[in-house]
């Protein structure tokens, strides 16, 4: 059963979702009145979205290490690919 989950695309999707889930937790924890999309657009316009994504990437690091140390081979690679994509977005936000 574990071998069925060891796919690049599953790791990629997990890696994309973990920072967004952490961002949702921050959104609900702060009791923000605006909608979630308005919250994201405000973060993007004020150039703070990359800072929150960096916080979310800590979750990717934890999942990456957990899957890497438990014998998965392809799943951590997918997580790493999505982390690189987030990293490129962070660099884009920093330069722009």
WOURZI-V614703 format. One record per residue. N is the residue number from 0. RES is the residue in three letters. PSI is psi in degrees with one decimal (999 if undefined). Layout:
BEGIN
((N & RES & PSI) (N & RES & PSI))
END
This chain:
BEGIN
((0 & UNK & -40.5) (1 & UNK & -34.3) (2 & UNK & -27.3) (3 & UNK & -29.0) (4 & UNK & -11.8) (5 & UNK & 73.2) (6 & UNK & 147.9) (7 & UNK & -44.9) (8 & UNK & -31.1) (9 & UNK & -42.5) (10 & UNK & -38.1) (11 & UNK & -44.6) (12 & UNK & -41.9) (13 & UNK & -43.1) (14 & UNK & -30.4) (15 & UNK & -34.2) (16 & UNK & -34.3) (17 & UNK & -49.5) (18 & UNK & -33.6) (19 & UNK & -36.2) (20 & UNK & -41.5) (21 & UNK & -37.7) (22 & UNK & -39.4) (23 & UNK & -40.0) (24 & UNK & -42.8) (25 & UNK & -42.4) (26 & UNK & -48.3) (27 & UNK & -31.8) (28 & UNK & -30.7) (29 & UNK & -2.7) (30 & UNK & 52.5) (31 & UNK & 135.7) (32 & UNK & -37.0) (33 & UNK & 162.9) (34 & UNK & 164.5) (35 & UNK & -39.3) (36 & UNK & -39.7) (37 & UNK & -40.2) (38 & UNK & -45.4) (39 & UNK & -43.5) (40 & UNK & -39.0) (41 & UNK & -42.1) (42 & UNK & -41.5) (43 & UNK & -43.8) (44 & UNK & -32.7) (45 & UNK & 8.0) (46 & UNK & 37.9) (47 & UNK & -8.2) (48 & UNK & -38.1) (49 & UNK & -33.3) (50 & UNK & -41.4) (51 & UNK & -33.4) (52 & UNK & -37.2) (53 & UNK & -38.0) (54 & UNK & -41.1) (55 & UNK & -27.9) (56 & UNK & -16.8) (57 & UNK & -35.7) (58 & UNK & -39.5) (59 & UNK & -39.7) (60 & UNK & -43.2) (61 & UNK & -45.3) (62 & UNK & -38.9) (63 & UNK & -50.0) (64 & UNK & -38.1) (65 & UNK & -47.0) (66 & UNK & -34.5) (67 & UNK & -40.2) (68 & UNK & -9.2) (69 & UNK & 7.8) (70 & UNK & -0.7) (71 & UNK & 144.9) (72 & UNK & -41.0) (73 & UNK & -33.6) (74 & UNK & -46.1) (75 & UNK & -30.2) (76 & UNK & -38.7) (77 & UNK & -40.3) (78 & UNK & -40.9) (79 & UNK & -38.8) (80 & UNK & -44.0) (81 & UNK & -33.9) (82 & UNK & -37.5) (83 & UNK & -39.4) (84 & UNK & -44.6) (85 & UNK & -39.0) (86 & UNK & -40.1) (87 & UNK & -37.3) (88 & UNK & -40.3) (89 & UNK & -41.7) (90 & UNK & -41.3) (91 & UNK & -45.3) (92 & UNK & -36.2) (93 & UNK & -40.4) (94 & UNK & -38.3) (95 & UNK & 999))
END
